[in-house]
Amino acid sequence: MKEDSRIYVAGHHGLVGSAIWRELQRQGFKNLIGRRRREVDLLDIAAVQKFFAEIKPDFVFMAAAKVGGIHANNTQPAAFLFENLQVQNNLIHAAYQAEVRKLLFLGSSCIYPKLAPQPLKEEYLLTSELEPTNQWYAVAKIAGLKLCQAYRRQYGCDFISAMPTNMYGPNDNYDLESSHVLPALIRKFHDAKTSFAATVTCWGTGAPLREFLYADDLANACVFLMQHYSEEQFINVGSGSEITIRELSELVKRIIGFKGEIVWDESKPDGTPRKLMDSSRLFALGWKPKVNLETGIRMAYEDFLSKQLR
């Protein structure tokens, strides 16, 4: 990519898309393109094709997706499968038609089987059953990375895919009905602190192990991959470290300053027992994350507070 390359960031107001936008600006790229849903509906293939024909992007970062935690996936399976398939099909096909020079598709660590060996290597894809609580989103993301591989094979498109671990950071979703675990914990402990509640109830047993990556680290990895990676094989993007949900909850509690007790509702699902990405292929290329978990959570909480005051 050059300083004046036309770069389209799909989903540029979301958690990951806004981080990619900030990273591109930080690195001096001047010609960034972003559109809200009211401007271009990515579910509408005609609108997407018209948009691509008009703006003629050189590079595309695909960070647009319908995302959510266990509850959202469980209650909206059709929406998670249909909308994600539709958006990625439209964007990938339009990019091919517009002769985009390079496209980066962003997937998710939930593409891996529920009981795959740990840490998760790229070759473990489709080796056994998916985690039932988020299989709809996972199937869509698997289809997206396979579509990139198919366009690469059939048409020679330089379309690559990256699979990030659990993300958090500025512009996250803190809605308790649809958010992922870490932003949900930030919201829960903040609300409990400000309402002087005696307890906070967390789902499950607290035993599952999870890996987290600050959004700006992922953004840096995405720009790095766009410049230095061009293979059919998708590539993992993780931090290389993990923490139990119980330990994470205690950490968020301490950072926010909640003085009450944590109650574990074991009637609620835990999800996948462990999910640690093997990011050794990416690390071997020379990229490493910079933000540790405690620092990242503190910055995420500051962002949350800034939005509460608006």
N, C-alpha and C positions, 0 to 999 in steps of 0.2 A: 504494500500500500504506500502511496505517496501522499504528501501533505494535502494536495488538491483532489485526491480520489473522491469519487461520489460514493459515500458510505451510508447505506440504509440500515438503521437499527429497528427491527420490528419489535414492538413492545417496549419502546424507549422510556415509558413512564413507570414501568414495573420495577420490582426489586433488582433483577439482573440487568434488564435493558437500560435502566437509568445509570447503573454502575458502569456498564460498557460505554455509555455516552460520556460520562465523566472521565473515564480512562482515555478515550479517544481525544477528548479536548485537552487533557493533561499532556498527551504526547504530541500535540500540535496539529492534529488533523482538523482542517478548516471547513470541509464540505459535508457536514453531517445532515442526514435526512431522517425525520421522524414524523409519524402521523398518529393522531388519536383515532379511536374507533369511529367516532362521529365523522371523521374526515375520510377514512378508508376502512370499510368493514371487511376484515380479513376472512370472514365466512363467505363472502360473495366473490366467486371466481372472476366474474366480469369486471368488478371494481378493482380487484387486485391486478388483473392483466392490464387494465387501462392505466393504473397507477405506475406500474413498471414500465410500460411503453412511454409514458410521459417523463419520468424522472431518470430512466436509464442508469440505474446504479451500477457501479463497478464491483462493489463488495456488499454482502448482506450478512448481518448478524441476526439469527432467528431466536429472539428471546421472548416472543409472543406465545402465550399458552394459557389455558385455563388450569389453575393450580389450586391446591388446598391440602389440608391434612386428612387424617383418617376419617373424621366425621363427614367432611365434605365429599370424599370419595365414596363412602358407604351410602350416602343419601342421594347422590347425583351421578350414578354410574353412566347413564345414557349421555348426559351432558359432557362428562369428562371424556368419554370415548369419541362421541361424534364431533364435538367442537374442536378438539385437538387434532383429530384426523383431518377435518376440513381445512383448518388454518394452515397446517403444515403442507398438505397436498397443494393447496392454492399457491403458497409462497414458493415452494420448491419448483413446481411446474412453471410458474410465471418467471422465476429466475432463469430457468432453462430457455424459455422462449425469448427472454430479453437479452440472452447471451451474457449474463452476469459472469464476471471473471472468477469470483470465488464466493462460496457461501459456507457459513458455519452454522450447523444445526445443533441446538442445545437440548439434550435429553435429560435423564434423571437416573440416579442410582437405583430407583425402584424397578428398573428394567431387569435386574438380576433375580434369579430364583430365590425363594424365601429361605431355603436351607442350603444355599450354595456355600462351598468352602470359603473361609475367610483368611486373608483379605480378598476382596472381590477382584479377580482378574478379568480382563476384557473377554477372554475365551470362554468364560463361564456362562455367557449369554445363551438362553434357550436350552440349558442342559437339564432343567427340571421345572417344577411348578412355581408359579409366581405367588407372592404374598396376596391372599384374597382381598384384603382391605383396600389395596390400591391397584388392583390388576387392570382396571379400565384405563387409568392413566398410563400404566406401564405398557400395555398393548399398543396404545397410540404412539408412545415414544419409540418403541421397538420398530413400529411401522415407519416412523419418520427417519430413523437412522438407516433402515433397509432401503427406503426410497432414495436417500442420498447415494447409497452404494449402487443402486440400480441405475440411476441417472449417470453416475460415474462410469459404470461398465458399458452402458448402451450408447451414451452420447458423449462421453469424454469430459463431462462436467467436473470442475474442480470443487466438488461439494464434500465437505468434511463434517464429522460429528464429534462432539465432546459430551461426556457424561459427568456432570457435576455431582458432588455429594450434597448433603443438606445445607441450604443457604440461609443466611440471615444478614441484616444490615439495614441501611437507610432505605426508606420507601417500602418496607416490608408490610405485610398484611397482618394487622393485630386483631382482626375480628375473631372472637372465640368460636364461632360456628364454622369458620372456613380456613383458619390459619394453621401453619405448621407448628411443631412442638415448641421451638424456642421463642418465637414471637408470642405464642399463646401464654407461655410461662411469664414473659415480661409483662404482658397485659394483666394476667391473674394476680401476680404479686404486687404490681402497682396499684390495682384496684383495691386489693386487700389492705395495703398500707394506708391508702388515702381514706378508706372507710373504717379504719381501725378494727378490721375483722380479726377474729381469734385464730382462724385456720384458713388454709388454702387447700382445696381438694385437687389432686392430680390423678390422671388416668393410669390404670394398670398397676403393675408391681414396682415400677422404677428400675427393674433389672435390665431391660434392653440396652445394648451399647450402640451409641450413635457417633458419627463423625460430623463436624461442622466446619464450614468455610465461610469467611467473611466475603460479602458480595464484591467488594473492591478487589480482593485477591482473585476471585473468579474472573472478573473483568480483565484484569491484567493478563491472566492465563489465556483468555479468549483472543485478545489482540496478539499475544505471543504466538498462539497456534495459527492464526490467520497469516502471520508473516513467516512462520518457520515449519509448518506441518502440512503435508499434502499426501495423505494415504487413505485408502478405502477403509481400513480398520479404524473404528471409533476409538477414542482415547479417554481414559478416566481423568477427572480433575478433583483431587481431594487435598486434605490437609495432612494426612498421614497419621493423625492421632484420634483417639476415641475417648468417650466418657459415658458412664451410665446415665440414664435419665434421672435417677435419684441424685447422683452427684451434680448433674446439671441443674436440677431444681434447687439444690442447696446453694449452688454458686449464684444463680439468679436471685434467690432470696437475699443473699448477703450483699450483692451489688445494689439491689434496690432498697435494702434496709428494712425489710419486713421482719417484725419481731415475733410473729405467731408461730404456729405449728403447721407442718405439712401432713395432710391425711391422704392416704393412697386408696383409691377406689378400684379394688381388684376385680370388680364385675365388668370393668371396661377393658377393651382389648389392648394388648401390648404392641401388636404389630410384629414385624420381623425381629427375631431375638438379637441379631447383631448385624450391623451393616457398615463395614469398613472398606473403603475403596483401596485397591492396589494402584497407586499413582506412579509407580516406578518408571513406567515408560515416559511419562511427562517429565518427571524429575531428571531422568537421564538426558533429556533434551536441554536441560539447563534452567528450568523454571522451578521456583519454590515459593510457597506462600510467605507472607510477611507479618500478618496480624494474628497474634495468639488469641485464644478463646476469651479470656477474661477482658482483655483490651477491646476486643470486638463487641462483646456484650455491653460494655460500658458505653461505647460509641453508639450502638444500636439503641440503648436506653435514652441517651441524649437526643437522638433523632425522634424517638417516640414522644418524649416530653415536649420537644419543639412543636410537634404536630398537635399535641393536646392543648397548647396555648393559642392556637390559631382560631 
